[in-house]
Amino acid sequence: TVAPVYAVRGDDEIDTHYLPEKRIVEIDGIRIGIHHSHRPFREELLSRLKSLLGLHKGPTWGAVQEWLLRTFKNDDVQIIVFGHFHRPYSEFHKGILLLNPGSIYKMSFDALTYRINHTASKTRRITARLERRMLKSDRIIHPPTVALIQIENQQFSTEVISLPYVDY
């Protein structure tokens, strides 16, 4: 009752099968769509290969933006919160704020090695191997971040906050 938590299913977690893939919550008149944003296998793999081959610059936001807008097209949302890329993102598209809070841990060579050895998804193990080959062992892909959404009087504002690095 103090701080309700709304969660959706991820793509690596083996114990979240009971969670919905997509969720809509309403807070003070603002409708928020939540989705991890992992796409169907073929679309996801094609997008990652294009990125690895240098055909996309940075994360493959373009394909995800349109996919998220299609996923929530009949839900009358003002904000879509998504994850999957572990990189912060906050942009309006067709009047809807797409917000990725990033990740609370650093994505690094070690984190990719852990994913290769422990993830349930064969696709994620393959893409983690490809990503790890592109890194030097000490390179950090992104800093840890979270996002804050403030809602008041049916208006909202957002802020992405950088966190200090924590080794694990």
Stockholm file with secondary structure:
# STOCKHOLM 1.0

chainA/1-168         TVAPVYAVRGDDEIDTHYLPEKRIVEIDGIRIGIHHSHRPFREELLSRLKSLLGLHKGPTWGAVQEWLLRTFKNDDVQIIVFGHFHRPYSEFHKGILLLNPGSIYKMSFDALTYRINHTASKTRRITARLERRMLKSDRIIHPPTVALIQIENQQFSTEVISLPYVDY
#=GR chainA/1-168 SS CCSCCCCCCCSSCTTCTTSCSEEEEEETTEEEEEECCCCCHHHHHHHHHHHHTTSSSSSCHHHHHHHHHHHTTTSCCSEEEECSSCSEEEEEETTEEEEEECCSSCEEHHHHHHHHHHCSCHHHHHHHHHHHHTSCTTCEEECCEEEEEEEETTEEEEEEEECCCCCC
#=GC SS_cons         CCSCCCCCCCSSCTTCTTSCSEEEEEETTEEEEEECCCCCHHHHHHHHHHHHTTSSSSSCHHHHHHHHHHHTTTSCCSEEEECSSCSEEEEEETTEEEEEECCSSCEEHHHHHHHHHHCSCHHHHHHHHHHHHTSCTTCEEECCEEEEEEEETTEEEEEEEECCCCCC
//
